[in-house]
């Protein structure tokens, strides 16, 4: 086995290990917990009249 071929085997093994660690980290950190939420949230209309409106800052309506 030549030196270049050995280096490529070592490098490919390192990449497989790096991918396995990345997948393990993403599962443990909760990256795959809610896959539908962000996709549906972008479709929500912020101008919907049924949603509560925001009050402007600086006004005190309680007095």
N, CA, C and O atoms as a MOPAC input file, in Angstrom:
PM7 MOZYME 1SCF
protein

 N      0.85300 1    -1.17400 1     0.00000 1
 C      0.00000 1     0.00000 1     0.00000 1
 C      0.89900 1     1.23700 1     0.00000 1
 O      1.83200 1     1.35400 1     0.79400 1
 N      0.58900 1     2.14700 1    -0.90900 1
 C      1.42300 1     3.34800 1    -1.01000 1
 C      1.04400 1     4.34100 1     0.08800 1
 O      0.02200 1     4.18400 1     0.75600 1
 N      1.86700 1     5.34300 1     0.25900 1
 C      1.64000 1     6.34400 1     1.28700 1
 C      0.39500 1     7.18400 1     1.04100 1
 O     -0.30000 1     7.55800 1     1.98600 1
 N      0.11000 1     7.48300 1    -0.22100 1
 C     -1.05400 1     8.29300 1    -0.55600 1
 C     -2.34200 1     7.52200 1    -0.27500 1
 O     -3.30800 1     8.08900 1     0.23700 1
 N     -2.35600 1     6.23700 1    -0.60700 1
 C     -3.52700 1     5.41800 1    -0.37000 1
 C     -3.79400 1     5.25600 1     1.12900 1
 O     -4.94400 1     5.30700 1     1.56500 1
 N     -2.75600 1     5.06400 1     1.89900 1
 C     -2.90000 1     4.97900 1     3.35700 1
 C     -3.42200 1     6.27400 1     3.94600 1
 O     -4.25400 1     6.26400 1     4.85400 1
 N     -2.93400 1     7.38100 1     3.43000 1
 C     -3.40900 1     8.68300 1     3.88700 1
 C     -4.89100 1     8.88200 1     3.57000 1
 O     -5.63800 1     9.41800 1     4.38900 1
 N     -5.31400 1     8.44800 1     2.37500 1
 C     -6.72800 1     8.57100 1     2.00300 1
 C     -7.61600 1     7.68800 1     2.87200 1
 O     -8.71800 1     8.09700 1     3.24000 1
 N     -7.15200 1     6.47600 1     3.20900 1
 C     -7.91300 1     5.62600 1     4.12300 1
 C     -8.01500 1     6.26100 1     5.50200 1
 O     -9.08200 1     6.23400 1     6.11600 1
 N     -6.95300 1     6.81500 1     5.98200 1
 C     -6.95900 1     7.48300 1     7.27800 1
 C     -7.88500 1     8.69700 1     7.26100 1
 O     -8.63900 1     8.92100 1     8.20800 1
 N     -7.82800 1     9.46800 1     6.19900 1
 C     -8.66200 1    10.65500 1     6.08300 1
 C    -10.14300 1    10.28800 1     5.97200 1
 O    -10.98400 1    10.95700 1     6.57200 1
 N    -10.47400 1     9.24200 1     5.21800 1
 C    -11.87000 1     8.82900 1     5.10500 1
 C    -12.39000 1     8.28800 1     6.43100 1
 O    -13.54900 1     8.51900 1     6.77500 1
 N    -11.56200 1     7.57900 1     7.17400 1
 C    -11.96300 1     7.11600 1     8.50300 1
 C    -12.20400 1     8.28100 1     9.45300 1
 O    -13.12500 1     8.24900 1    10.26800 1
 N    -11.37500 1     9.30300 1     9.34100 1
 C    -11.54900 1    10.49700 1    10.16700 1
 C    -12.85100 1    11.21400 1     9.81300 1
 O    -13.53700 1    11.71300 1    10.70500 1
 N    -13.19600 1    11.27400 1     8.55000 1
 C    -14.45000 1    11.90800 1     8.13000 1
 C    -15.66800 1    11.13200 1     8.62800 1
 O    -16.65300 1    11.73100 1     9.06000 1
 N    -15.60500 1     9.82100 1     8.56900 1
 C    -16.71400 1     9.00000 1     9.06900 1
 C    -16.87500 1     9.21100 1    10.57000 1
 O    -17.99900 1     9.33200 1    11.05700 1
 N    -15.79400 1     9.25400 1    11.29300 1
 C    -15.84500 1     9.50900 1    12.73400 1
 C    -16.39800 1    10.89600 1    13.02400 1
 O    -17.20100 1    11.05600 1    13.94300 1
 N    -15.99100 1    11.88800 1    12.27000 1
 C    -16.48100 1    13.25300 1    12.45700 1
 C    -17.98500 1    13.34800 1    12.17800 1
 O    -18.70500 1    14.03900 1    12.89800 1
 N    -18.45400 1    12.66600 1    11.15000 1
 C    -19.88200 1    12.66400 1    10.83800 1
 C    -20.66200 1    11.96600 1    11.94100 1
 O    -21.72700 1    12.44400 1    12.33200 1
 N    -20.16000 1    10.85300 1    12.45100 1
 C    -20.84200 1    10.12900 1    13.52900 1
 C    -20.92600 1    10.98400 1    14.78600 1
 O    -21.96100 1    10.99900 1    15.45200 1
 N    -19.86500 1    11.68600 1    15.11600 1
 C    -19.88400 1    12.57500 1    16.28800 1
 C    -20.86400 1    13.72100 1    16.06700 1
 O    -21.57200 1    14.10700 1    16.99700 1
 N    -20.92000 1    14.26800 1    14.86600 1
 C    -21.84800 1    15.35900 1    14.56700 1
 C    -23.29800 1    14.93000 1    14.65000 1
 O    -24.13200 1    15.66700 1    15.17500 1
 N    -23.61200 1    13.74800 1    14.14000 1
 C    -24.98200 1    13.24600 1    14.22800 1
 C    -25.35000 1    12.96500 1    15.68200 1
 O    -26.45400 1    13.29900 1    16.11100 1
 N    -24.44900 1    12.36300 1    16.44200 1
 C    -24.69600 1    12.08500 1    17.85600 1
 C    -24.92800 1    13.37900 1    18.62600 1
 O    -25.83200 1    13.45200 1    19.45900 1
 N    -24.12000 1    14.39700 1    18.35500 1
 C    -24.28300 1    15.68400 1    19.03700 1
 C    -25.62500 1    16.33000 1    18.68000 1
 O    -26.29900 1    16.86700 1    19.55900 1
 N    -26.01800 1    16.28600 1    17.41400 1
 C    -27.25800 1    16.93500 1    17.00900 1
 C    -28.47400 1    16.23400 1    17.60600 1
 O    -29.46200 1    16.89400 1    17.93000 1
 N    -28.42400 1    14.92600 1    17.75700 1
 C    -29.53600 1    14.21400 1    18.37700 1
 C    -29.60500 1    14.53300 1    19.86600 1
 O    -30.69300 1    14.75800 1    20.39700 1
 N    -28.46500 1    14.55500 1    20.54300 1
 C    -28.46400 1    14.82100 1    21.98400 1
 C    -28.78800 1    16.27700 1    22.31700 1
 O    -29.29600 1    16.55200 1    23.40400 1
 N    -28.51300 1    17.20000 1    21.42400 1
 C    -28.77600 1    18.60800 1    21.71900 1
 C    -30.18400 1    19.03100 1    21.32600 1
 O    -30.55500 1    20.18500 1    21.54000 1
 N    -30.98100 1    18.12700 1    20.75600 1
 C    -32.36900 1    18.42700 1    20.46100 1
 C    -32.61000 1    19.08300 1    19.12000 1
 O    -33.62400 1    19.76000 1    18.94700 1
 N    -31.72900 1    18.91000 1    18.18200 1
 C    -31.89700 1    19.51400 1    16.87300 1
 C    -33.06500 1    18.90500 1    16.09400 1
 O    -33.61500 1    19.55100 1    15.20100 1
 N    -33.44700 1    17.67100 1    16.42400 1
 C    -34.50300 1    16.98600 1    15.69600 1
 C    -35.77600 1    16.85800 1    16.51700 1
 O    -36.63200 1    16.03700 1    16.18700 1
 N    -35.92500 1    17.64400 1    17.57700 1
 C    -37.10300 1    17.52700 1    18.43900 1
 C    -38.37500 1    17.99400 1    17.74600 1
 O    -39.38300 1    17.28900 1    17.77900 1
 N    -38.35000 1    19.15500 1    17.12700 1
 C    -39.54800 1    19.72100 1    16.51700 1
 C    -39.24100 1    20.08500 1    15.07200 1
 O    -38.73300 1    21.17000 1    14.78900 1
 N    -39.55100 1    19.17500 1    14.16800 1
 C    -39.25100 1    19.41900 1    12.76300 1
 C    -40.36800 1    20.18400 1    12.06200 1
 O    -40.11600 1    20.85400 1    11.06100 1
 N    -41.59900 1    20.09700 1    12.57000 1
 C    -42.72100 1    20.74800 1    11.90900 1
 C    -42.92500 1    22.18600 1    12.37300 1
 O    -43.45300 1    23.00300 1    11.61900 1
 N    -42.52100 1    22.50900 1    13.58600 1
 C    -42.78400 1    23.83100 1    14.15400 1
 C    -42.26100 1    24.98900 1    13.32000 1
 O    -43.05000 1    25.85200 1    12.93400 1
 N    -40.97000 1    25.04900 1    13.02600 1
 C    -40.46200 1    26.17000 1    12.23100 1
 C    -41.02500 1    26.21800 1    10.81700 1
 O    -41.20400 1    27.29900 1    10.25500 1
 N    -41.30500 1    25.05800 1    10.24100 1
 C    -41.85900 1    25.03400 1     8.88200 1
 C    -43.28300 1    25.58900 1     8.85900 1
 O    -43.67100 1    26.25500 1     7.89900 1
 N    -44.06100 1    25.32100 1     9.90400 1
 C    -45.42200 1    25.84100 1     9.96400 1
 C    -45.46000 1    27.28000 1    10.47400 1
 O    -46.35900 1    28.04200 1    10.11600 1
 N    -44.50300 1    27.64900 1    11.29400 1
 C    -44.47500 1    28.99900 1    11.85800 1
 C    -44.25800 1    30.05700 1    10.77400 1
 O    -44.76100 1    31.17400 1    10.89600 1
 N    -43.51800 1    29.72000 1     9.72300 1
 C    -43.26600 1    30.68400 1     8.65200 1
 C    -44.53500 1    30.95600 1     7.85900 1
 O    -44.64600 1    31.99600 1     7.21000 1
 N    -45.50100 1    30.02700 1     7.90300 1
 C    -46.74500 1    30.20400 1     7.17500 1
 C    -47.79100 1    30.98900 1     7.96600 1
 O    -48.80200 1    31.40500 1     7.40000 1
 N    -47.56400 1    31.19600 1     9.25600 1
 C    -48.52500 1    31.91800 1    10.08200 1
 C    -48.56900 1    33.38100 1     9.67100 1
 O    -47.53600 1    33.99900 1     9.41300 1
 N    -49.76100 1    33.91900 1     9.61400 1
 C    -49.94800 1    35.30800 1     9.22100 1
 C    -49.91700 1    36.19100 1    10.46800 1
 O    -50.75000 1    36.03400 1    11.36100 1
 N    -48.97700 1    37.10100 1    10.53100 1
 C    -48.86100 1    37.99400 1    11.68600 1
 C    -49.95000 1    39.05400 1    11.69300 1
 O    -50.20000 1    39.66700 1    12.73100 1
 N    -50.60600 1    39.28600 1    10.55800 1
 C    -51.64700 1    40.30300 1    10.47300 1
 C    -53.03600 1    39.72800 1    10.72700 1
 O    -54.03600 1    40.38900 1    10.44700 1
 N    -53.11000 1    38.52700 1    11.24700 1
 C    -54.39500 1    37.88600 1    11.52100 1
 C    -55.13700 1    38.67300 1    12.60900 1
 O    -54.56500 1    38.91300 1    13.67200 1
 N    -56.38900 1    39.08100 1    12.37700 1
 C    -57.10100 1    39.87200 1    13.37800 1
 C    -57.44200 1    39.08500 1    14.64000 1
 O    -57.77400 1    39.69000 1    15.66000 1
 N    -57.37200 1    37.76600 1    14.60400 1
 C    -57.65200 1    36.97400 1    15.79000 1
 C    -56.48400 1    36.94600 1    16.76600 1
 O    -56.65100 1    36.59100 1    17.93300 1
 N    -55.29700 1    37.32300 1    16.28600 1
 C    -54.14200 1    37.37600 1    17.16900 1
 C    -54.19000 1    38.63800 1    18.01500 1
 O    -54.61600 1    39.68700 1    17.53200 1
 N    -53.76200 1    38.55600 1    19.26400 1
 C    -53.74100 1    39.78200 1    20.08100 1
 C    -52.74000 1    40.78300 1    19.52700 1
 O    -51.64600 1    40.41800 1    19.09400 1
 N    -53.12800 1    42.03600 1    19.54800 1
 C    -52.24300 1    43.07200 1    19.00300 1
 C    -51.23900 1    43.50400 1    20.05200 1
 O    -51.45500 1    43.34700 1    21.25400 1
 N    -50.15900 1    44.04100 1    19.57700 1
 C    -49.12400 1    44.54200 1    20.47700 1
 C    -49.44100 1    45.97400 1    20.86400 1
 O    -49.89400 1    46.77100 1    20.04300 1
 N    -49.19500 1    46.28600 1    22.12700 1
 C    -49.36000 1    47.66000 1    22.58300 1
 C    -48.06600 1    48.43200 1    22.36000 1
 O    -46.98600 1    47.88300 1    22.57500 1
 N    -48.14600 1    49.66500 1    21.94400 1
 C    -46.91400 1    50.45700 1    21.77200 1
 C    -46.20900 1    50.64900 1    23.10000 1
 O    -46.85400 1    50.79600 1    24.13800 1
 N    -44.92300 1    50.64800 1    23.06700 1
 C    -44.13300 1    50.85900 1    24.27700 1
 C    -44.19400 1    52.31900 1    24.71000 1
 O    -44.33400 1    53.23000 1    23.89400 1
 N    -44.08800 1    52.50200 1    25.98600 1
 C    -44.04000 1    53.87200 1    26.48900 1
 C    -45.38800 1    54.35200 1    26.99500 1
 O    -45.44500 1    55.32500 1    27.74600 1
 N    -46.44400 1    53.71700 1    26.61600 1
 C    -47.76700 1    54.12100 1    27.09100 1
 C    -48.14700 1    53.27400 1    28.28500 1
 O    -47.88000 1    52.07300 1    28.32400 1
 N    -48.76700 1    53.90800 1    29.24900 1
 C    -49.21500 1    53.21600 1    30.42300 1
 C    -50.73900 1    53.32600 1    30.46700 1
 O    -51.27800 1    54.33700 1    30.91700 1
 N    -51.44300 1    52.26900 1    29.99300 1
 C    -52.88800 1    52.28000 1    29.89600 1
 C    -53.56800 1    51.93000 1    31.20800 1
 O    -54.78900 1    52.04500 1    31.31000 1
 N    -52.81300 1    51.50500 1    32.21400 1
 C    -53.40500 1    51.08400 1    33.47500 1
 C    -53.81400 1    52.24700 1    34.35200 1
 O    -54.58900 1    52.04100 1    35.28600 1
 N    -53.33600 1    53.46500 1    34.10500 1
 C    -53.65300 1    54.59400 1    34.99100 1
 C    -54.84900 1    55.37300 1    34.53600 1
 O    -55.23300 1    56.34800 1    35.18100 1

